[in-house]
Amino acid sequence: MRTPGHADVVVVAAGSSQRFGSDKLEADVGGRPLLAWTVDRLAESALVDDIVVVTSAERVERIRQAPWLSPKVVEVVVGGARRQESVAVGIRAITALEAPIPAETSDRVVLVHDGARPLVSSALVEAVIAAVRTHGAAIPMVAIAETVKRVGADGRILETVDRTGLAVAQTPQGATLGAFGLALGSRRDRGAEEITDEAALLEACNIPVHAIPGDPTNLKVTLPGDLVRAAAFLGASRSVEHAADDAKAASASRVGFGSDSHPFGPGSGLALGGILIELAPRLHGHSDGDVVLHAVAGALLGAAGLGDLGQMFPAGPETPTGIAGAKLLADVLARVADAGFEVVGLDCTIVAGRPRLGALLSSIADRIATLLAMDRALVNVKASSGNLDGMEGAGRGISATAVAVLGTRGQR
């Protein structure tokens, strides 16, 4: 049914997965192919009416016959050699669906989404739809947290790039059907020029595109390690036995966000991520100031719906001065377990102008995995220098953020 104010979606799934090493769209995640998760996430939105999947010739019949295919998928069609060609095929299929109501066709909202982005949320889908209604075209963007370097062919650092105003593009990207038709028509005869995303296609035709906040968890699976992280966020394990009950675990997954920051104080002995950096200045606070473990603990509490760390351990006489972050985390983990959850994925970011943390990130990840009794492959820790911005960039303190994924205990 064609509902005014709703949207249709083109799922681009025609790539060759060269960097992944095998067909990533058919890679097993919890007993289901990666593409199934993507389609289901899109179909969950009440504002999505119809979905067209554009794929390769060798996949098309398998997808058409797949038992997991959502009822909202109305067409599975063969795409082209380049992204813009596949998008054009999908847009033509959507246009055919709109033919019975030509008066509304040009204003119909259409989204284009990567088949390898299985973590897209209904909230993000609906935010893009709303932005297209207001602005005519929209794209979700995520600010760059890490320091950006330009690297030469020989591996030598050429310069540090000012990241002010820079952001990473995500999908779904959206526009009205009329705007897509105009852009695709104007680019049809421009040779072999590669268009990397729909915003670039629209920009090249002087069609304004509005940026909205993206979702940091909406990752694109490009390399095998990305698949492990996606599986963790979905609450499913990638199993060579293709265990069917892993899909049930995905429906019980919960995501939480935690953050913490502390200025440097007097003394030395920096507690960070459960390890001690003896010669670095200590962070000031009632506890040991371990911003990483505090952020992780906050993310676990948020995902489990158990309040916040300050409620559990207020900065007063009831909490021992200098209490170790590992102790706080252990207590939080026990509460999470009592609530029936276990940690199935964790991503942490540390922002610090000093000390240099690159060589320590693996050790911090190892320590966190040990403290949480989880698979090291499911813990990711990264760092930014702060790019001379704020307290962290000026070297006056350190901050950390964490995203944790919980699954129901015993279902992995």
Secondary structure, DSSP 4 states (H G I P E B T S, - for coil): ---TT-EEEEEEE----TTTSS-GGG-EETTEEHHHHHHHHHHT-TTEEEEEEEE-HHHHHHHHT-TT--TTEEEEEE--SSHHHHHHHHHHHHHHHHTT-HHHHTT-EEEEEETT-TT--HHHHHHHHHHHHHHSEEEEEEE--S-EEEE-TTS-EEEEEP-TT-EEE-S-EEEEHHHHHHHHHHHTTSTT----SHHHHHHHTT---EEEE--TT-----SHHHHHHHHHHHT----TT--TTHHHHHHT-EEEEEEEEEEEEEEEEEEETTEEEEEEEEEPSSS---HHHHHHHHHHHHHHT---HHHHS-SSTTS-TT--HHHHHHHHHHHHHHTTEEEEEEEEEEEESSS--GGGHHHHHHHHHHHHT--GGGEEEEEE--TT-HHHHTTSEEEEEEEEEEEETT--
